Amino acid sequence: MPFQVEFVSPEAVLCSGEGTQVVARTRGGGDIAFLAGHEPFIGSLQPSEVRVTETSGNVLSFAVRSGFVSVTGTSVTVLSGRGNARGRHRRGSGPGRQGNSGSGPCRQRRRRLRP
């Protein structure tokens, strides 16, 4: 079951759309996977990779240095002080086999936030 996913930095909304899973590394908690219906959660992120699985099965990866993840039963929001899109790959493929970076419901967006 898909849920709303947003990946936001102070400068821009990097990703906004639907996903089926988000995996993030939290301080003191290790890697945690969030699925639709997950209990409400808020956590501090460690420097790591955050992976968003789109409804198509493609995985979008972001490098984070710090930030927070906020989860409700219907959405996951990643707030990162600095986030860089690392790429997208098809389910079952490695990072060397990139998928189409412009397709899928969680399109990479460099939409500037207004002050």
C-alpha positions as semicolon CSV with decimal commas, in nm:
position;residue;x (nm);y (nm);z (nm)
1;M;0,000;0,000;0,000
2;P;0,158;0,332;-0,103
3;F;0,202;0,633;0,123
4;Q;0,316;0,994;0,081
5;V;0,695;1,051;0,084
6;E;0,873;1,386;0,102
7;F;1,246;1,452;0,120
8;V;1,313;1,814;0,213
9;S;1,629;2,019;0,263
10;P;1,637;2,387;0,367
11;E;1,693;2,485;0,004
12;A;1,447;2,265;-0,182
13;V;1,197;1,981;-0,191
14;L;1,416;1,703;-0,333
15;C;1,146;1,440;-0,368
16;S;0,771;1,437;-0,329
17;G;0,538;1,156;-0,426
18;E;0,425;0,807;-0,330
19;G;0,638;0,521;-0,211
20;T;0,601;0,176;-0,061
21;Q;0,907;0,179;0,170
22;V;1,160;0,421;0,317
23;V;1,479;0,293;0,483
24;A;1,680;0,531;0,703
25;R;1,956;0,500;0,965
26;T;1,864;0,661;1,297
27;R;2,090;0,748;1,587
28;G;2,084;0,468;1,839
29;G;1,837;0,266;1,634
30;G;2,028;0,150;1,329
31;D;1,856;0,102;0,995
32;I;1,479;0,109;1,011
33;A;1,227;0,045;0,732
34;F;0,901;0,237;0,725
35;L;0,594;0,091;0,553
36;A;0,236;0,214;0,523
37;G;0,059;0,206;0,858
38;H;0,381;0,237;1,061
39;E;0,337;0,366;1,414
40;P;0,410;0,739;1,451
41;F;0,784;0,790;1,483
42;I;1,036;1,072;1,490
43;G;1,409;1,014;1,489
44;S;1,743;1,180;1,433
45;L;1,936;1,060;1,128
46;Q;2,300;0,951;1,117
47;P;2,520;1,020;0,814
48;S;2,405;0,750;0,574
49;E;2,192;0,673;0,273
50;V;1,813;0,704;0,279
51;R;1,638;0,479;0,027
52;V;1,288;0,541;-0,106
53;T;1,116;0,253;-0,288
54;E;0,872;0,392;-0,540
55;T;0,543;0,226;-0,629
56;S;0,708;0,111;-0,956
57;G;0,971;-0,080;-0,756
58;N;1,254;0,158;-0,844
59;V;1,470;0,273;-0,554
60;L;1,578;0,635;-0,514
61;S;1,878;0,696;-0,287
62;F;1,978;1,012;-0,101
63;A;2,298;1,078;0,092
64;V;2,231;1,255;0,422
65;R;2,474;1,403;0,673
66;S;2,217;1,480;0,940
67;G;1,849;1,544;0,980
68;F;1,525;1,396;1,105
69;V;1,265;1,149;0,989
70;S;0,899;1,194;1,078
71;V;0,649;0,914;1,023
72;T;0,272;0,900;1,048
73;G;0,056;0,612;0,935
74;T;0,012;0,774;0,592
75;S;0,336;0,966;0,528
76;V;0,713;0,975;0,576
77;T;0,899;1,307;0,573
78;V;1,278;1,327;0,574
79;L;1,417;1,666;0,681
80;S;1,785;1,689;0,598
81;G;2,025;1,973;0,657
82;R;2,191;1,872;0,334
83;G;2,071;1,598;0,105
84;N;2,213;1,484;-0,225
85;A;2,032;1,257;-0,466
86;R;2,259;0,961;-0,534
87;G;2,058;0,803;-0,812
88;R;1,782;0,563;-0,895
89;H;1,803;0,198;-0,977
90;R;1,556;-0,068;-1,068
91;R;1,453;-0,322;-0,811
92;G;1,701;-0,608;-0,804
93;S;1,978;-0,413;-0,975
94;G;2,286;-0,259;-0,827
95;P;2,388;0,105;-0,831
96;G;2,573;0,048;-1,157
97;R;2,245;-0,009;-1,344
98;Q;2,065;0,319;-1,322
99;G;1,698;0,344;-1,407
100;N;1,521;0,638;-1,563
101;S;1,576;0,928;-1,324
102;G;1,282;1,125;-1,461
103;S;1,007;0,868;-1,419
104;G;0,814;0,728;-1,127
105;P;0,585;0,887;-0,873
106;C;0,864;1,024;-0,651
107;R;1,029;1,246;-0,908
108;Q;1,343;1,426;-0,808
109;R;1,245;1,787;-0,769
110;R;1,473;2,078;-0,712
111;R;1,186;2,307;-0,622
112;R;1,319;2,605;-0,430
113;L;1,150;2,688;-0,103
114;R;1,046;3,046;-0,048
115;P;1,199;3,234;0,249
